[in-house]
Amino acid sequence: MYSIKLLQNANELMINDKNRLEDLNSYRILDTSPEEELDLITELATLICGTPISLLTLLDDKRQWFKSKKGLAKKQTDIKQAFCRFALENPNEVFVVNDSLEDERFKNNELVLNDPNIRFYAGAPLESSRGNVLGTLCIIDTKPRTITENQKRALQILAKKAMGHLELRKILIHKNETIAMGANRLNKLTQNVPSGIFQIRVQPDLAFKFEFISEGIKNFHADLSIEKWLNDPHIVFSLIHPDDVMELKLQVSKAVTANINLYHEYRVLKDNKIYWHSIKAHPEKTNDGDTILYGVFNDITDHYEYELAMEQISFDISHKLRKPVTNLLGLTNLAESNNKATKKELKEYMSYIQIASDELDKYTKQLNETYQSKKRKFNS
């Protein structure tokens, strides 16, 4: 009697063990819907052992819950009445009760005295990868009986099979959550990029549609919703300067046909003002013959204006500054070659040099002011 009490206390400690319960909860299996593979396992246990009832049980700290059941209407029972809790201590053994009415641990159990009137029980532990017993694959009969060693072994094999399913299920849940988390992070990053990131599917006949476009497109097409882009792909051509539409179509066609990267700059006419945009994309062929373009739209107006400003500055340097520099060089050479120049002539040379120097200084200051103004604009 004393040993039985110790065993009960030990099992109660194991049932309430924090690590075991955390392990059980990590499978996210409690209170989930039936699964065919597990139902087939419990049915096979019944067929092998010839019992009317078979269960796949999981035990938390308050109840035993039946993930799969055959021959029993109950969904769960109080853990104090559970035969399976005695199997938690020995993960490598099948726990067997040949006749519950002759066993001190169970003869007054409600599940013995009332429905389902358990007289025989055999349970193979469901051991997790962390070494915790989460429940059992058990068979039950309403009359006393015995179980053969082969039947015990069959139960253990089926229990491992069931546990393998739960382990795989757990991995898939974790992987799906990781993928979902990664996709969510990528989506947040994508939606915060100021460019218009897109995915376009192009068919062999060059018919196309947007499969994705990011919120960044609103930075330069604020009046168009994402839905409009997805529902009407040709909207992109209505935004482009009429003189640039055909060339853009040609470049897209070339990228798709030759399977080469696409980069093209084009004008956008908006509110009677010209903006410069670019499209950059990488093509990828699909098994069905379509091409997926992964790319980005950018507003390059500032860069384009910056390049024009730099070209203007270069022009000014090569034209406006060339005159005073040429004059200075000429005057210097003249002064050096005229060894017999009078004081009056030298004074005239110095006067001309001063005029040329002042002109050079004037142009230099103008260019510097222009450059600094452009620099502040493009860096703002």
C-alpha positions in Angstrom: 0.0 0.0 0.0 2.8 2.3 0.9 4.6 1.6 -2.4 1.4 2.3 -4.3 1.2 5.7 -2.5 4.8 6.5 -3.4 4.1 5.6 -7.0 1.0 7.8 -7.1 3.0 10.7 -5.6 5.8 10.2 -8.1 3.3 10.2 -11.0 1.6 13.3 -9.7 5.0 15.1 -9.5 5.8 14.0 -13.1 2.3 15.1 -14.3 2.9 18.6 -12.9 6.6 18.7 -14.0 7.2 22.1 -15.6 9.5 20.8 -18.2 7.1 18.1 -19.4 4.2 20.5 -19.6 6.3 23.1 -21.5 7.4 20.3 -23.9 3.7 19.2 -24.4 2.6 22.7 -25.0 5.4 23.3 -27.6 3.6 20.8 -29.9 0.4 22.9 -29.9 -1.6 19.7 -30.2 -4.1 20.1 -27.3 -7.7 20.7 -28.4 -6.9 20.4 -32.1 -9.1 18.6 -34.7 -8.7 14.9 -35.5 -6.0 13.9 -38.0 -6.4 10.9 -40.3 -2.9 9.5 -39.8 -3.3 9.3 -36.1 -6.9 7.9 -36.4 -5.4 5.1 -38.6 -2.9 4.4 -35.9 -5.5 4.0 -33.2 -7.6 1.8 -35.5 -4.7 -0.4 -36.2 -4.0 -0.8 -32.5 -7.5 -2.1 -32.1 -7.2 -4.5 -34.9 -3.9 -5.9 -33.7 -4.9 -6.3 -30.1 -8.6 -7.1 -30.6 -9.9 -4.5 -28.1 -13.1 -2.5 -28.5 -11.4 0.8 -27.5 -8.1 2.5 -28.5 -7.0 6.0 -27.6 -4.2 8.4 -28.3 -4.1 10.4 -25.0 -2.2 13.5 -24.0 -1.9 14.6 -20.4 -1.6 18.1 -19.1 -1.8 19.0 -15.4 -5.6 18.7 -15.1 -6.9 16.2 -17.7 -6.2 13.5 -20.2 -7.3 14.6 -23.6 -7.9 12.2 -26.5 -6.3 13.4 -29.7 -7.6 10.2 -31.4 -10.2 7.7 -30.2 -12.0 4.6 -31.4 -14.9 3.0 -29.5 -15.2 5.8 -26.9 -17.5 8.9 -27.0 -15.7 10.9 -24.3 -13.3 13.7 -25.4 -11.4 13.8 -22.2 -11.4 12.8 -18.5 -10.1 14.2 -15.2 -6.4 13.4 -14.9 -7.0 11.8 -11.4 -9.0 9.1 -13.1 -6.4 8.6 -15.9 -4.7 5.2 -16.2 -2.2 6.8 -18.6 -0.6 8.9 -15.8 1.0 5.8 -14.5 2.8 5.3 -17.8 4.7 8.6 -17.5 7.4 7.2 -15.3 8.6 4.4 -17.6 8.9 5.6 -21.2 10.3 2.3 -22.4 7.6 0.0 -21.0 4.0 -0.7 -21.9 1.9 -0.1 -18.8 -0.5 -3.0 -18.4 -3.5 -3.6 -16.1 -5.0 -7.0 -16.7 -8.0 -6.7 -14.3 -8.7 -3.2 -12.8 -11.0 -4.6 -10.1 -8.1 -6.6 -8.7 -5.7 -3.6 -8.7 -5.7 -1.4 -5.6 -4.9 1.7 -7.8 -8.0 1.4 -9.9 -10.7 -0.7 -8.3 -12.5 2.4 -7.1 -11.8 4.5 -10.2 -14.9 6.1 -11.7 -13.9 4.9 -15.2 -13.9 1.4 -13.9 -17.1 1.5 -11.9 -19.0 3.5 -14.6 -18.8 4.1 -18.3 -16.6 3.0 -20.1 -16.2 0.2 -17.4 -12.5 -0.3 -17.9 -11.3 -3.8 -16.8 -8.2 -4.2 -19.1 -5.7 -1.4 -20.0 -2.4 -1.4 -21.9 -0.6 1.9 -22.8 2.6 2.5 -24.7 4.2 5.9 -23.8 4.5 8.7 -26.3 8.0 9.9 -25.6 9.1 13.2 -27.1 12.5 14.1 -28.5 13.3 15.7 -25.2 12.6 12.5 -23.3 9.3 13.5 -21.8 6.2 11.2 -21.9 3.4 13.3 -23.2 0.7 10.6 -23.1 0.1 7.1 -24.4 -1.3 5.0 -27.2 -3.5 2.7 -25.2 -6.0 -0.1 -25.8 -8.9 -0.8 -23.4 -11.4 -3.7 -22.9 -14.4 -4.0 -20.7 -13.4 -7.5 -19.6 -10.1 -8.8 -18.0 -7.5 -10.1 -20.4 -3.8 -10.4 -21.1 -1.5 -9.0 -23.8 1.2 -10.8 -25.7 4.8 -9.6 -26.1 4.2 -9.2 -29.8 1.2 -7.0 -29.1 3.2 -4.9 -26.7 5.9 -4.5 -29.3 3.3 -3.5 -31.9 1.9 -0.9 -29.5 5.4 0.6 -29.0 6.0 0.7 -32.7 2.7 2.4 -33.3 3.4 4.8 -30.4 6.7 5.8 -32.1 4.9 6.2 -35.4 2.4 8.5 -33.7 5.1 10.4 -32.0 7.0 10.8 -35.3 3.8 12.4 -36.8 3.6 14.8 -33.8 7.3 15.7 -34.2 6.9 16.4 -37.9 3.8 18.4 -37.3 5.7 20.5 -34.7 8.6 21.1 -37.2 6.1 22.2 -39.9 4.4 24.6 -37.5 7.7 26.1 -36.6 8.9 26.3 -40.2 5.6 27.9 -41.3 5.8 30.4 -38.5 9.4 31.2 -39.4 8.4 31.6 -43.1 5.4 33.8 -42.1 7.6 35.9 -39.8 10.2 36.3 -42.5 7.6 37.2 -45.1 6.1 39.7 -42.7 9.5 41.3 -42.1 10.2 41.3 -45.8 6.8 42.9 -46.5 7.5 45.6 -43.9 10.9 46.3 -45.4 9.5 46.3 -48.9 6.6 48.6 -48.1 9.0 51.1 -46.5 11.4 51.3 -49.4 10.8 54.7 -51.2 11.1 53.0 -54.6 8.2 51.1 -56.3 9.2 47.4 -56.0 7.3 45.2 -58.4 6.8 41.6 -59.7 5.4 41.4 -63.2 4.3 38.2 -65.0 4.8 38.4 -68.8 3.3 35.8 -71.1 5.0 34.6 -74.3 2.7 37.0 -76.3 4.0 39.8 -74.1 0.6 40.2 -72.3 1.5 41.1 -68.7 0.1 41.8 -65.3 1.4 43.1 -61.9 1.5 40.3 -59.3 2.9 42.7 -56.7 3.8 46.3 -56.4 4.9 48.0 -53.1 3.5 51.0 -51.4 6.7 52.9 -52.4 5.1 53.6 -55.8 2.8 56.1 -54.1 5.9 58.3 -53.5 5.8 59.4 -57.2 2.2 58.3 -58.2 0.3 59.3 -55.1 -3.1 59.4 -56.9 -3.1 55.7 -57.9 -4.0 52.9 -55.5 -2.2 49.6 -55.4 -5.4 48.0 -56.5 -5.4 50.0 -59.7 -1.9 48.8 -60.6 -2.9 45.2 -60.0 -6.2 45.4 -61.8 -5.1 47.4 -64.8 -1.4 46.8 -65.7 -1.6 49.1 -68.8 -2.0 52.0 -66.4 1.8 52.3 -66.4 1.8 53.4 -70.1 -0.7 56.2 -69.4 1.7 57.8 -67.0 4.6 57.9 -69.5 5.4 60.7 -71.9 3.7 59.7 -75.2 7.1 60.0 -77.1 8.7 57.4 -74.7 6.0 54.7 -74.6 7.2 52.7 -77.7 10.8 52.7 -76.6 9.9 51.4 -73.1 7.8 48.6 -74.7 10.7 47.7 -77.0 13.1 47.5 -74.1 10.8 45.3 -72.0 10.2 43.1 -75.0 13.9 42.7 -75.6 14.6 41.9 -71.9 11.9 39.2 -71.9 12.7 37.7 -75.3 16.5 37.6 -74.7 16.2 36.9 -71.0 18.5 39.8 -70.1 18.4 42.4 -67.4 16.3 45.5 -68.1 17.3 49.1 -67.4 15.6 52.0 -69.1 15.0 55.7 -68.4 11.9 57.5 -69.5 9.9 60.7 -69.0 6.7 61.2 -67.1 4.5 64.2 -67.8 2.6 65.3 -64.7 1.1 68.7 -64.0 2.8 70.1 -67.1 6.2 69.2 -65.7 8.6 66.6 -66.9 9.9 64.0 -64.5 12.5 61.3 -65.2 11.8 57.8 -64.0 13.7 54.5 -64.5 12.8 50.9 -64.5 15.3 48.2 -63.5 14.3 44.5 -63.6 15.7 40.9 -63.6 13.8 38.3 -65.7 13.3 34.8 -64.6 11.7 32.1 -66.9 9.0 29.9 -65.4 8.2 26.3 -66.3 5.0 27.3 -68.1 6.9 29.6 -70.4 6.0 32.9 -68.7 8.7 35.4 -67.6 8.7 37.0 -64.1 10.2 40.4 -64.0 11.5 41.3 -60.5 12.3 44.9 -60.4 11.9 48.5 -59.2 10.6 51.8 -60.4 12.6 54.9 -59.4 12.2 58.6 -59.7 15.6 59.8 -61.0 14.6 63.4 -61.7 17.0 64.8 -59.1 19.8 62.7 -60.4 19.0 63.6 -64.0 18.9 67.3 -63.1 22.2 66.9 -61.2 23.8 65.5 -64.3 22.5 68.3 -66.4 23.8 70.8 -63.8 27.2 69.2 -63.9 27.2 69.3 -67.7 26.3 73.0 -67.6 29.1 73.6 -65.1 31.6 71.8 -67.3 30.4 73.8 -70.3 30.9 77.0 -68.3 34.3 76.0 -67.3 35.3 75.1 -70.9 33.8 78.2 -72.4 33.3 81.1 -70.0 36.6 80.5 -68.2 38.6 79.8 -71.3 38.5 83.5 -72.4 40.1 85.1 -69.3 42.5 82.2 -68.9 43.6 82.5 -72.5 43.9 86.3 -72.0 46.0 85.8 -68.9 48.3 83.3 -70.7 48.7 85.6 -73.7 49.5 88.6 -71.6 52.0 86.7 -69.6 53.7 85.4 -72.7 53.8 88.8 -74.2 55.3 90.3 -71.1 58.0 87.6 -70.9 58.9 88.0 -74.6 59.1 91.8 -74.6 62.4 92.1 -72.7 62.7 95.8 -73.7 59.2 96.8 -72.5 59.1 100.3 -71.1 57.7 101.0 -67.6 54.6 102.3 -69.3 54.1 99.1 -71.3 54.6 97.0 -68.3 52.0 99.0 -66.4 49.5 98.4 -69.3 50.3 94.7 -69.2 49.6 94.6 -65.4 46.3 96.5 -66.0 45.2 94.0 -68.6 46.2 91.1 -66.4 44.2 92.6 -63.5 41.2 92.9 -65.7 41.5 89.3 -66.9 42.1 88.1 -63.3 39.0 90.0 -62.1 36.9 88.4 -64.9 38.3 85.0 -64.0 37.5 85.6 -60.3 34.0 86.7 -61.2 33.2 83.6 -63.3 34.8 81.3 -60.6 32.6 82.7 -57.9 29.5 82.4 -60.1 30.3 78.7 -60.8 30.9 78.1 -57.1 27.6 79.6 -56.1 25.8 77.6 -58.8 27.6 74.4 -57.7 26.8 74.9 -54.0 23.1 75.7 -54.8 22.8 72.5 -56.8 24.6 70.5 -54.0 22.2 71.8 -51.3 19.2 70.9 -53.5 20.3 67.4 -54.3 21.5 66.6 -50.7 18.3 67.9 -49.1 
